[in-house]
């Protein structure tokens, strides 16, 4: 695909918050989109009424094709050019296998997920049919069947929301075409460093997803208050150290240079002041209701993706022989919340600090 020809068939395997929102906005712009999801009531509502999009980017209803899992065989004669894998990280492999037989001859998949799942996709499709896309601070939640709300203000020219790349780093016509599609939703660019961008996203997620899950705080609650904000800084510093040990080129976490983030975690007053000022600046794009996805899962009583976020940092740190006490302690607390043996509460910040110091 050299450019958007206007007839590419796009499927989203997983029509949760991110799949519905991105797919819905693309459909509004004229892209041929199909949403595929296992939640029956959700699919039925979309079939009847379309996807209701609301929040900071305005309200609209996108009329878009939606399929139950048992209906996907209908794609056999109208194959998919671009399949966005938009399920939870732990569902990546079955979702990839599910869409594999319905990809066009030169079709490919794009991981639009948290964590680092490109290898899982490539295991079944091959590296040549695998791309990655990082969605940063899009801030969406599925509030009911067929209804997605965006809580973050659009990035526009001020902040790039989507970064899409080939696993080998070269800029190809197809990756440029995917970026063009994503610009129909919000700002997007092609990256030549997918892996560094991926780890930067893991780092950012590891700073607030678990914290929100164990404290009950929103994005705004974490970054708008000193105590959780400083816990996030410590978590981010640990993740950056692990990423560097793995060989990733990590220059900044969102708009904070990593040397400033590390200095802040060490107690450097000027670095801390700079880092906190930048974090407080993030809150201008946040709304009171926005929660990280892990916290949304806890509220809904669902399995979280914590193993693909803080769990990935902890596992990688073990391999690199690096100590990550805050990451390890937070992972344990989220697991306890997930099991129901610990309730989300702001007091769990003290428990986090105590367990990290043990």
ChimeraX attribute file (.defattr): number of C-alpha atoms within 10 A of each C-alpha:
attribute: neighborCount
match mode: 1-to-1
recipient: residues
	/A:1	15
	/A:2	10
	/A:3	14
	/A:4	15
	/A:5	9
	/A:6	9
	/A:7	10
	/A:8	16
	/A:9	18
	/A:10	24
	/A:11	28
	/A:12	28
	/A:13	27
	/A:14	23
	/A:15	28
	/A:16	26
	/A:17	23
	/A:18	23
	/A:19	26
	/A:20	31
	/A:21	26
	/A:22	24
	/A:23	28
	/A:24	29
	/A:25	25
	/A:26	21
	/A:27	22
	/A:28	17
	/A:29	13
	/A:30	12
	/A:31	21
	/A:32	18
	/A:33	25
	/A:34	23
	/A:35	23
	/A:36	26
	/A:37	24
	/A:38	15
	/A:39	14
	/A:40	12
	/A:41	14
	/A:42	20
	/A:43	24
	/A:44	16
	/A:45	17
	/A:46	23
	/A:47	16
	/A:48	12
	/A:49	14
	/A:50	20
	/A:51	28
	/A:52	21
	/A:53	24
	/A:54	17
	/A:55	16
	/A:56	17
	/A:57	15
	/A:58	9
	/A:59	13
	/A:60	15
	/A:61	18
	/A:62	22
	/A:63	17
	/A:64	24
	/A:65	18
	/A:66	25
	/A:67	23
	/A:68	16
	/A:69	15
	/A:70	10
	/A:71	10
	/A:72	16
	/A:73	13
	/A:74	11
	/A:75	15
	/A:76	12
	/A:77	9
	/A:78	11
	/A:79	19
	/A:80	27
	/A:81	20
	/A:82	23
	/A:83	26
	/A:84	26
	/A:85	29
	/A:86	27
	/A:87	25
	/A:88	19
	/A:89	23
	/A:90	16
	/A:91	12
	/A:92	21
	/A:93	18
	/A:94	14
	/A:95	20
	/A:96	23
	/A:97	14
	/A:98	14
	/A:99	23
	/A:100	18
	/A:101	15
	/A:102	21
	/A:103	23
	/A:104	17
	/A:105	10
	/A:106	11
	/A:107	20
	/A:108	21
	/A:109	29
	/A:110	25
	/A:111	26
	/A:112	29
	/A:113	22
	/A:114	23
	/A:115	27
	/A:116	20
	/A:117	21
	/A:118	23
	/A:119	14
	/A:120	19
	/A:121	25
	/A:122	17
	/A:123	13
	/A:124	15
	/A:125	19
	/A:126	13
	/A:127	18
	/A:128	13
	/A:129	18
	/A:130	23
	/A:131	25
	/A:132	27
	/A:133	29
	/A:134	26
	/A:135	19
	/A:136	18
	/A:137	23
	/A:138	20
	/A:139	23
	/A:140	26
	/A:141	23
	/A:142	20
	/A:143	12
	/A:144	13
	/A:145	17
	/A:146	25
	/A:147	21
	/A:148	24
	/A:149	24
	/A:150	25
	/A:151	23
	/A:152	23
	/A:153	17
	/A:154	21
	/A:155	17
	/A:156	13
	/A:157	10
	/A:158	8
	/A:159	15
	/A:160	19
	/A:161	21
	/A:162	24
	/A:163	22
	/A:164	27
	/A:165	29
	/A:166	24
	/A:167	19
	/A:168	13
	/A:169	13
	/A:170	13
	/A:171	14
	/A:172	13
	/A:173	12
	/A:174	19
	/A:175	24
	/A:176	21
	/A:177	17
	/A:178	22
	/A:179	23
	/A:180	18
	/A:181	21
	/A:182	22
	/A:183	18
	/A:184	17
	/A:185	22
	/A:186	20
	/A:187	19
	/A:188	26
	/A:189	19
	/A:190	22
	/A:191	24
	/A:192	17
	/A:193	19
	/A:194	22
	/A:195	23
	/A:196	19
	/A:197	25
	/A:198	23
	/A:199	26
	/A:200	26
	/A:201	22
	/A:202	25
	/A:203	29
	/A:204	22
	/A:205	26
	/A:206	27
	/A:207	29
	/A:208	27
	/A:209	27
	/A:210	28
	/A:211	32
	/A:212	27
	/A:213	30
	/A:214	28
	/A:215	22
	/A:216	21
	/A:217	24
	/A:218	23
	/A:219	25
	/A:220	20
	/A:221	21
	/A:222	26
	/A:223	26
	/A:224	17
	/A:225	12
	/A:226	13
	/A:227	12
	/A:228	22
	/A:229	21
	/A:230	19
	/A:231	20
	/A:232	25
	/A:233	25
	/A:234	21
	/A:235	27
	/A:236	27
	/A:237	26
	/A:238	25
	/A:239	29
	/A:240	27
	/A:241	21
	/A:242	26
	/A:243	23
	/A:244	15
	/A:245	16
	/A:246	14
	/A:247	10
	/A:248	19
	/A:249	16
	/A:250	20
	/A:251	16
	/A:252	16
	/A:253	19
	/A:254	19
	/A:255	12
	/A:256	16
	/A:257	13
	/A:258	20
	/A:259	14
	/A:260	19
	/A:261	24
	/A:262	21
	/A:263	18
	/A:264	22
	/A:265	22
	/A:266	14
	/A:267	10
	/A:268	13
	/A:269	12
	/A:270	12
	/A:271	18
	/A:272	20
	/A:273	13
	/A:274	16
	/A:275	25
	/A:276	22
	/A:277	12
	/A:278	15
	/A:279	19
	/A:280	17
	/A:281	13
	/A:282	18
	/A:283	18
	/A:284	11
	/A:285	16
	/A:286	23
	/A:287	19
	/A:288	13
	/A:289	15
	/A:290	21
	/A:291	27
	/A:292	21
	/A:293	23
	/A:294	25
	/A:295	27
	/A:296	21
	/A:297	16
	/A:298	22
	/A:299	14
	/A:300	9
	/A:301	13
	/A:302	12
	/A:303	14
	/A:304	23
	/A:305	19
	/A:306	25
	/A:307	17
	/A:308	21
	/A:309	28
	/A:310	29
	/A:311	19
	/A:312	20
	/A:313	28
	/A:314	25
	/A:315	15
	/A:316	17
	/A:317	22
	/A:318	13
	/A:319	12
	/A:320	15
	/A:321	11
	/A:322	14
	/A:323	14
	/A:324	20
	/A:325	19
	/A:326	25
	/A:327	28
	/A:328	20
	/A:329	20
	/A:330	28
	/A:331	24
	/A:332	18
	/A:333	24
	/A:334	28
	/A:335	19
	/A:336	15
	/A:337	17
	/A:338	23
	/A:339	13
	/A:340	12
	/A:341	9
	/A:342	14
	/A:343	18
	/A:344	22
	/A:345	13
	/A:346	15
	/A:347	10
	/A:348	18
	/A:349	17
	/A:350	12
	/A:351	14
	/A:352	22
	/A:353	15
	/A:354	12
	/A:355	16
	/A:356	15
	/A:357	10
	/A:358	7
